């Protein structure tokens, strides 16, 4: 089966600010307005549509990236003065987690969304699809 995620609505108190920040960190394009959304174009197939909302719970989104992209994003996080951590919960320890032979880190935005970048996917190690995607 051929399937891919097309878009995700990201609720925000400040869609333009949130989209601009994320796009800048990831090094991808964005638009101030497309209909009711402020889109961030992650790649050729995935758009994150920031949308103005009053109440919402924070989301957790993770990007699987290569080593060079990880280092570039990490550099932009540091340059922006954004605190980060090596685990999804707890204090911002300003550390990179190096489990499973890769790298990952988390940061939280002003809307309470938890963003993650990683170079090795720990979510797929023993999944039912791992034999078909190897």
Secondary structure, 3 states (H helix, E strand, C coil): CCCCCCEEEEEECCHHHHHHHHHHHHCCCECCCECCEEEEECCCCCEEEEEECCCCCCCEEEEECCHHHHHHHHHHHHHCCCCCECCCCCCCCCCCECHHHCCEEEEECCCCCEEEEECCCCCCCCCCCHHHHC
